Amino acid sequence: MKTILFGFYLAITLWCLFSIVMHGTRPSKSLGWVFVVAVFPFAGALIYYLFGMNRRKFKFYNLKKRKERLLYDESRLQKDKDGAISAFTSNKAKKLSTLIQNNSGIQAKSGNKVQVLHTGKETFDVIFTAIKAAKKFIHIQYYIFEKGELQDKFYTLFKEKIAEGVEIRMIYDSFGSSSFRGKLKKRFRDIGVKAYPMMPLRLNSFMYTLNYRNHRKIIVIDGNVGFTGGVNISDKYIKPVSDLGIWEDLHLNLKGPAVNSLHLIFCKDYYFASKEELLSNPKYWTESNEKGEHTVQIVASGPDSDQPAIMQQYIAMIHQAEKKVCIANPYFVPGIAVLQALKIAAQSGIEINLVVPKKSDSLLAKYSMFSNFEEFLKLGINIYLRKDFSHSKVIIIDDEIASVGSGNFDHRSFEHNFETNALIYDKKIAKEIAIEFDKEISDASKLSYEEFKRRPFGQKLIEGIAKFFSPLL
């Protein structure tokens, strides 16, 4: 029996090591998985199978990519030229927009109106007002669609709009919205909401989908109004439900040609979840009557993408900065490439300001973040700790270009999650977001290099352990 068990252990260990060597994406991450598989017999192999395997090359994701490309090519021929920018006066904007167009396939669009929403209450007040004005359809996509006051409000409004003949389609992440099932889900479907999970946690696909989540936050109403950013549908954004208090976040209200870019992402994901094809129906594609002055480019990235677009966007923005980089992110656990970009910028005389929350909903993420801070502080990077939990995912360069969205600075957002950011090429909007950033700094405590390096040995040890496992996040 022992011989059989040892043979089985040896076989699965060798299989894991072969898979890591052949399909690993980064040496640091591969070494981490080798350690897990070697140190934890059987359990390590199971953990690697669930969370570590590179499934981009597998049939599940290749099939999704082929379908998306087919649908995307059909729609792009007709609509992707609306409001498209052919040239920028700013060289940094030109290079950045070209990168995003090549890695995401989405062009920068002019003629948009952008409203920055600074709190959860403001965000949902504007969303509910827009829903009430809907005439044709409401398309909604969220990572978290959580039971509570906000979900009840959506239900009430959806019921009213469906009675008026408005179509409502919804997709949600089956893990992030794990409570949205059973009676909760049935009551929405009973009033006519077409609600589907992205990558449902089912027995026949559990092993292939568990580690890949749809982290996007998108609402498109009548093709004219769009919302995206970092705010989920959860009461934690409007009232304190834990010791983290009310979560702070930034969200965007968009009107204009960029809404079609958001809608394209929704329609592709919706097709994957429901098999209902919307892209070829002109009913869902209308030219916006809004005539704004802002240029916006949507960035979309996921495990089925050819390139890690969100990571490349962040690295490119850091490299393009000439004076200042401002970053606010609750899960700042970037890989080597992003860390090196920040170090190069800091040593080149670029002012780097980083805002992270002092308390976190993830201890592993918190101590992984802190593990890099001593080196950052030594290089002159300014680090500020917020007392309140800030969930914003923001990067601003030179008060000229700003990004707001769902993408964190961690391996999960870069490689495993479906994410969406909005890049805004506009000094006025960038400055507005920068002012909000400065407010966060004013309410935060600035870390001192001399004080931080004297932190207790126990904390340093925890940080070191967390840093070792950070490539696996």
N, C-alpha and C positions, 0 to 999 in steps of 0.2 A: 504493500500500500504506500509506504514511504517512497519507494522507487517511482511509482506512478505519479505521486504528488510532486516529487522533485522534477520529474520529466515534464509534467504539465507546467510547473513554475518556470523551468528553463525555456520551454517553447514560447510562452507568452512574453517572457522577458526579452528573448531574442527578437520576437516579432515587434515589440515596442521599440527596441533599440534600432532595428532596421527601419521602421517607420519614421523615427526621429531623424535618423541620418539622411534618409531619402527625401523626406518632405518637410523638414524643419525650415522655418523662415529666417531665423536669426540664431547665430551661435550661442548668444547669452541665454536665450530662451530654451534652446535645445539642451544646453548643459543643465539647466534647471530641471527639465523633464527627465534627463538621464539620472539625476540625483533622486528625484521622487520615485522613479521606477526601481532604482537599485536599493534604496533604503527602506522602502515600504513594500514588502513582498505581497503580491496579489492586489492589495489595495492601491498601490502605486500604478499598476497597469490599468486598473479600472478607472482611476482618476484621470490618467492620461487619455484613455479611450473616450471618456465623457467630455473632457475639457481641453485636451492638448492636441488632438489630431488636426492636421491641416486638411480640412474638407473642401477647400476651394477647387481641388482637382477632381473631386468626386462627382458622380453622375447627378446627384441632387442639385448641386449648385450650377453645374454646366447646363443642365436642362433649364433652370430658371433664367440663366444668362441668355440662352438662345431665344427664349420667348420674349424677354425684355428687349433684346436688340431688334427683333422683328417688329414689335409694336412701336418701339422708339423711332425706327427708321420711317415708318408710315406717318407718324405724327409730325416728325421734324420737317419733312418735306413741305408741309403746309404752314406750320405755325411758329417754328423756332426762329424765323427771321424777323418776327414782329418785335420792333423796338431794339433789335440787336445793334451793338456798338461795333463799328468797323475799326475805330482807332481811338486811342486815349492821348490826351496831351501830356499826361504824366507817364514817365517811363516805367515807374514802379507799378502803376495800375495796369499798364499794357502787358508787362511781363507776368503779373499775377493772374490777370484775366485769361491770358493765353494758356497758362498752366492749367487753370481750372477747366477751360473749354476742352483741353486735350485729355485730362484725366477723369472728368465727370461727364463730358459731352454736352455741357450746358453753357450757353453764351451769356455774357453780361448784357442786360437790357436797360435802356434809358427810358425816361418818361414815367417813372414810378413815383408814388407818394409813400413815404415811410413814416410811420408813427411808432416811436419807441414807448413801450409800456414798462413802467418801472417797478410795479408791485403786482402781486397776485390779484389783489382786489381790482386794481385798474385793468389788468389783463382780462379778467372774466367779465367785468362790466362792459368793456368794449366788445368782447366776443358775443355776449348775450344780446347786445343791441344789434349787432350784425346778423345774428341768427333770426331775430324778430323781423328783420327787413328782407329775409330770403324770399325769393319768388319761384325759383326753379329747383335748385338742389343744394344740399349741404353734404360735403364730404369731409370726414374727420378721421384722423389717424393719431393714436397716442400710445406711448409706452405704458403709462399707468392710467387706467380708467377705474378709479377707486370708489368704493361705497362711501357715501356721505352726503353732505349738504349740496356740494357741487354736482354730483351725479344726479341727485334728485331734481335739481334745477334743469339740467340738460334733458332729463326725461320729460318734464313738464313742457318745456319749449318744443321738443321734438314732437310730442303728441299734438300740440297746437298746429305746428307747421305741416305735419302729415295730413291733418284734417283739412288744411288749405290746399293740398295737392303738391306739396314740396317733397321731392325725393330725398331720402337720407340714407347714406351709406357710411359704414364705420368699420375700420380695422383697428385691432388692438394687439399688443404683444401678450401672448398667452402666459408668459412668466411674470412680467411686470404687472399685468392685470389679472393675476391668478384668482382674485376674489370675484371677478366678473364672470360668473358661471351660474348654472342652475337657475333659480328663480330670478336672480338679478338680470341675467342675460335674457331670460324668457320674456320678462315684462317689456324690454325694449323691442324684441322681435315681434311680440304680440301687437304692438301699435304700428308695425310696418317698417321698423328700422332694419336695414340689411346689415347685420353685424357679423363679422368674421374674424377669427383669430389669425395672426401671422405665426406660422410655424407652430401649430398646436402641439402640446406635450402629449402625444398619443403613443401607445405601446409600439406600433409598427414604425414610428419615425423618431422616437424619443432620443435614441443614441445619436441621431444625425442633426438634431435641432436644438438640443438643450443649451449648447454653448454659444448659439448664435441668436441674438435678440434684435428686435426692431425697436430702436430707441428714438425714433423720429416723433416730432410733435407738429402736426400739420392740420390746418383747417382751410378748406376752400369753399367759398359760398358764391354760387351763380357764376363762377369763373372770373369774378371781378374783385373779390375781396379774399385775401389770404392771411393766415397767421402762422408763424413759426417761431421757435426759440427754445427756451429751456423749461418752461412751465408745464407740468403734468396736470391732469385732472385729479386733484387730491386736495382735501381740506387743509392739509398742512401749509398750503400757500395763502390761506385766508384767516387761519386761526391757529394758536399753538395746540398741537396734539401730542407733543413730547417735550423733553427737556431741551430740544434744539430750538424751540420757539417757532415763530412763523418763518417759513423758508422764504428767503429773498431770491429774486430771479428777474431776468430781463426777457421780454418777449417783443415781437414785432407785429404790427398790423401793416400789411402791404396792399397797395392798390396799383394796378397797372400791368404791363406786360410780364413782369416777373412772376405774377400769380400763375400764369400758364406753366412756368417752369416748376413751381411747386405742385401744380395739378398733375403734371406729367409723372412726377415721382409717385404721387398718390395712386394714380391710375395703374401704373405698373405693379405696385405692391398689391393693389386691390385685385387686379387680374390674377396674380399669383395666389392670393388667399381664396378668391371666390370663383375664378374662371369666367367672370363676367367681363367682357371687353368693352371699354368705354371710349378708347382713343379714336376709333373711326367714326364715332357719332358726333356730328357737328353741334348737336344740342349742348354738348359739354365743353365746347371750345368757342368762345366769343371774344371779339376784340374789345378791350377795355376802353371806356369813354374817359377814364381818368387821364389827366395831363399833368403829371408831376414833374419834378425837376431832379429826381434822384436816380442814380444808376445802381442797379442791384444785380448780383449774380448768385444764383443758388448753387451750393456745393453739395453733392450727394456722394456718399461712400458706403460700402458694405463689403461683407466677406466674399461676395460674388464679383466685386469690381476687379478690373485688371490692375489698378493702382490704388494704394492707400491714400485717397484724395484728401481726406481731412488732415492726415499727418503732413502730407506734402504742402497743403495750404498753410499750416502753421509754420513749418520750416521756411517756406518762401516769404511769408510776412516778416519773420524775424530777420531774414537775410536782406530784405528790401528796406528795412528801417534805416533811416539816416540820422535820427535824433533820439527817438524814444519808442519803447515797446511797453505796453501795459497789458497785463494778463490777469484775469480773474477766473478762477476755476476751482471747484471743490475737490477734484480728484487729480491733482497735479503729479502724475507718476509717468512721465514721458520716457521714451526709450533713449538709446545712446545718441541717435541722430539729432533729436530735438535738444537734448542736453548740450551737445556740442555746439549747435547753432546758437544757443543762449550764451554759452561761454565765449564763443567767438565775438558775438555782438557786444558783450560786456567788456571784453578786453580791447575792443575797437573803439571804446568811448561812448557806446550807445547806452542811454539811461534805460535800465530794466526795472520795472515795478511789478511785483507779483503779489496778488491778494488771494489768500486762502482762508478758510474758516479755522478757528482755533479748535472747535469741537467738530466731530464728524460722525456720520452714521455708519462709518466703516473704520474700525481701528487699524486694520491692515493697510488701508489706503492712507490713513493719517500718518502712521509711522514710516511708511514708504516715502511719503512726501518729505517728512522731516529728515530723512536720511541724507538728502542732497543739500540741505540748507546750509550746513557749515561751509561747504565748498563754495556755494553761491554767494554767501555773505562775504567770504574772503575775497571774491572777485569784484565785490562792489554792487552786487544785485540787491535791490531793496525788497525786503519781504515784510509783508504786513499780515497780522493775524486778526481776523474779524471775530468779535464776540458772538455776533449773530451768525446763523448758518446761511451763508450765501451760496446758492446753487447755480449762479450765473456762469455761462461759458462764453467769455468775452476776450477778444484780443484786439487791440487798437495800435496802429503804428503812425507815429508823427502827427497825431490828431487829424489824419487825412482819410485813412481807410479803416473800417471797423468790421468785425465779424461777430454775429450773435447767432447762437444755434443750440444744437443738442450735443455736439461733439466735445467730449472731455479730453484732457491731456493724459490719456492712459492707453495701454495696449488694447483694452477692450474696445474703446471707441475707434482706435486706429485699425484694428484687424477683425474684430468679432461682431461689432454692432452695425446695423444699418442706421446711418446718421445723416442729418441735414443741417447745414449752416447757411446763413445769408450773409454775403459779403456786400458791404455798402461802400461804394466809391463816392463819398460826398463829405466835404470838410464840415459842413454844418451839422450833419447827423453824427459824424465821428466826434465832433466837439461836444455835442450833447451827451453822448455816451461817456466821453472822457470826463465831463463834469460829474456825472453819476459815479464814475470810478474814483474821482478825487474825494467825493463824499464818503465812499466806503473807506478810503485811506484815513480820512479824518476821524472816523469812528473806530479805527483799528490801532493795535499796538505794533510798533516797528521793532523787529528783531535786531538785536545788537550782536555783532560777531563775537566780541569779547565775552558777553554774558552767555550766548548760546553755546559756545565751545566749553563752558564750565558746567553744562547740564549734567545731571547724575549719570554715573556709569551704567546703572540699570536701564535708563532711557536709551543710552547709546547702544546697548546690547540689543534691546527690542528693535531699534531702528535698523541695526545690522541684519537681524533675522528677517525683518519685514522687507528690507532691500533685496535680500537674496531671493525672496519669493515674488518680488514685484514683477519680473517678466511673465509670471504666470497669471497676473491679474487680468 
